[in-house]
Amino acid sequence: QKCLFWGSVRDPSPAYAWLKCQEPDDEDCWEVLKTQGSIKGRNGGQYGASEKYVRLSLLMRPREFDILSEKLEAFMNPES
């Protein structure tokens, strides 16, 4: 379907990403990301999911998305 704003057909883009903490001790993924990675999201429990999940919004400016990507990379690879 043609996008009335852009005036062309555009591919869909996801609004949210779901992450799952898989470490046995990480019962509250939201708290882990907030305290250890300074990453803002929403606790999966707010959406009926396990608290091992966190929902990240992807609706942001490109620079904010780059910052989120950098924080996730640093969180996943703390030695780099």
HELIX and SHEET records of a PDB file:
HELIX    1   1 CYS A   29  GLY A   37  1                                   9    
HELIX    2   2 GLY A   44  TYR A   47  5                                   4    
HELIX    3   3 PRO A   62  MET A   76  1                                  15    
SHEET    1   A 2 LYS A   2  CYS A   3  0                                        
SHEET    2   A 2 SER A   8  VAL A   9 -1                                        
SHEET    1   B 3 TYR A  16  LYS A  20  0                                        
SHEET    2   B 3 TYR A  53  SER A  57 -1                                        
SHEET    3   B 3 ARG A  42  ASN A  43 -1                                        
END                                                                             
